C-alpha cells in the first residue's frame, strides 16, 4: 500500500528504500530530514504525559532513535509506518520510566531513572499513562486496526484525514472508528467490566 502524508511532514519513503538496501548513509540522512518533526512528536508525548516527567524532548527523541536503529528498518512499509514506529518507541520509553518509578514509589528496589533529573509529583499523570497503555493493549487484543488508529492519531500525530488516505477510506469512516476506539479506551480506563470486546470496524 502506498502511504502518503500531508506536505507538513517529510516523506521518507525514498530514504527508507535506501535503508532497506543497506546504504550506510541512509540512517544519518533520515535522521537529519526528520529531526524537527520527531522533536515535535516528542514534545506532544511529554505534554500528553501530564507534565509529571521532566524529560528533555531531545533526550526522548534520541532514545527513540536508538530503539529504532536497533530494529529492522527494512521492514517499514512507508512514511506513516516509520512515524508510527518512532512514536511508539517514544511512548514505550515513557511507559518504561513510569513503571520504574512506580516500582520505587511502592517500596521496590531503587532503580536509576534515565532521561530525567526527577519526576515531580507524578502519581496522577504517570498512573494515567500506565492505565492508557493497559487499555490500549486490551483494545489491540480485541481489534488491532482500532488500536493502530489510536497509535497513528494520538501518538504519531497523523490527522484523521491523513489516516483515511493511508487506509483508502473516507474521513467519515475514520472518524466513526475513532469514536469507537475512544469509547472503548474510556470504558477500559474506568475499569468497566464490559470493556472486553470492541465492535468490528468494517
C-alpha positions in Angstrom: 0.0 0.0 0.0 1.3 3.5 -0.9 1.3 5.7 2.2 1.1 9.4 1.7 1.3 12.2 4.2 0.5 15.8 4.0 3.2 18.3 3.0 3.9 19.4 6.6 5.6 16.1 7.4 8.7 15.0 5.4 8.1 12.0 3.2 10.8 9.5 4.0 9.9 6.7 1.5 13.0 7.1 -0.7 15.3 7.0 2.3 13.5 4.0 3.8 14.1 2.2 0.5 17.8 3.1 0.7 17.8 1.9 4.3 16.3 -1.4 3.1 19.1 -1.7 0.5 21.6 -1.3 3.3 23.0 2.0 2.1 25.3 3.2 5.0 24.4 6.9 4.7 20.7 6.3 4.8 20.3 6.4 8.7 22.1 9.7 9.0 20.3 11.3 6.1 17.0 10.1 7.5 17.7 11.4 11.0 18.6 14.9 9.6 15.5 15.0 7.5 13.0 14.1 10.2 14.7 15.7 13.2 12.4 18.7 13.6 9.3 16.6 13.1 10.4 14.0 15.6 11.1 16.8 18.1 7.5 18.0 17.6 6.2 14.5 18.3 8.4 14.2 21.4 7.0 17.4 22.8 3.5 16.2 22.1 4.2 13.0 24.0 5.6 14.9 27.0 2.5 17.2 27.0 0.3 14.1 26.9 2.1 12.6 29.9 0.6 15.4 32.0 3.8 17.2 32.9 4.8 14.8 35.5 8.1 13.9 33.9 10.9 16.4 33.5 12.2 14.6 30.4 14.1 16.6 27.8 12.3 16.3 24.4 15.7 16.0 22.7 16.7 13.1 25.0 13.4 11.4 24.4 13.9 11.8 20.7 17.4 10.3 20.8 16.3 7.4 22.9 13.6 6.6 20.5 16.0 6.8 17.6 18.4 4.4 19.3 15.5 1.9 19.7 14.6 2.4 16.0 18.2 1.9 14.9 18.3 -1.4 16.7 15.2 -2.6 14.8 14.8 -3.8 11.3 14.2 -0.6 9.3 14.0 -2.6 6.1 10.6 -3.9 7.4 9.0 -0.5 7.3 6.2 -0.1 4.7 6.4 3.7 4.2 6.3 7.1 5.9 3.3 6.6 8.0 4.7 3.3 9.3 8.0 4.9 10.1 6.5 7.8 12.1 4.3 5.3 14.0 7.3 3.2 14.9 9.2 6.2 16.2 6.2 7.5 18.1 5.7 4.0 19.7 9.4 4.0 20.7 8.9 7.3 22.5 5.7 6.1 24.2 7.4 2.9 25.3 10.3 4.9 26.7 7.9 6.9 28.9 6.0 3.8 29.9 9.3 2.2 31.0 10.1 5.2 33.1 6.6 5.3 34.6 6.9 1.6 35.5 10.3 2.1 37.1 9.1 5.0 39.1 6.0 3.1 40.2 8.3 0.3 41.5 10.2 2.8 43.6 7.1 4.5 44.8 5.6 1.2 46.0 8.6 0.2 48.0 10.6 -1.8 45.4 14.3 -1.6 45.0 15.8 1.7 43.8 16.1 1.9 40.1 18.1 4.5 38.2 15.7 6.7 36.1 17.2 7.6 32.8 16.5 10.6 30.6 15.1 12.6 33.6 16.6 14.5 36.5 13.5 13.9 38.7 9.8 13.1 38.5 7.7 15.8 40.1 4.5 14.6 41.9 3.8 12.2 39.1 1.1 9.9 40.7 -1.8 11.0 38.6 -0.2 11.6 35.1 2.0 8.5 35.3 -0.8 6.3 36.6 -2.9 7.6 33.8 -0.1 6.8 31.3 0.1 3.3 32.6 -3.7 2.9 32.6 -3.9 4.1 28.9 -1.1 1.6 27.9 -3.1 -1.2 29.6 -6.3 -0.1 27.9 -4.6 0.1 24.5 -3.3 -3.4 25.0 -6.9 -4.6 25.6 -8.1 -2.8 22.5 -5.3 -4.3 20.4 -6.4 -7.8 21.6 -10.0 -7.1 20.5 -9.3 -5.1 17.3 -5.8 -4.5 16.0 -7.0 -2.0 13.4 -8.7 0.2 16.0 -5.5 0.1 18.2 -3.4 1.1 15.2 -5.8 4.0 14.6 -5.2 5.3 18.1 -1.4 4.9 17.8 -1.3 6.7 14.5 -3.6 9.6 15.6 -2.8 10.0 19.3 0.9 9.1 19.3 2.3 9.5 15.8 0.3 12.7 15.3 -1.4 11.7 12.0 -4.6 13.6 11.3 -7.7 11.6 10.7 -7.9 12.7 7.1 -4.3 11.5 6.6 -5.2 8.1 8.1 -8.2 7.9 5.8 -5.9 8.4 2.8 -3.4 5.8 4.0 -6.2 3.3 4.6 -8.0 4.1 1.4 -11.3 5.0 3.1 -13.2 8.3 3.5 -12.6 10.6 6.5 -16.2 10.0 7.9 -15.4 6.3 8.3 -12.2 7.0 10.1 -14.0 9.5 12.4 -16.5 6.7 13.2 -13.7 4.3 14.0 -12.0 6.9 16.2 -15.2 7.4 18.2 -15.5 3.6 18.8 -11.8 3.4 19.9 -12.2 6.4 22.3 -15.3 4.9 23.9 -13.6 1.6 24.4 -10.5 3.1 25.9 -12.6 5.3 28.2 -14.5 2.3 29.5 -11.3 0.2 29.9 -9.6 3.0 31.8 -12.6 3.4 34.1 -12.5 -0.4 34.8 -15.8 -1.1 33.1 -16.1 -4.9 33.1 -18.0 -4.8 29.8 -15.0 -3.3 28.0 -13.7 -6.6 26.8 -14.8 -6.5 23.2 -14.8 -3.9 20.6 -17.3 -3.8 17.7 -15.8 -4.7 14.3 -14.8 -1.6 12.3 -15.7 -2.9 8.9 
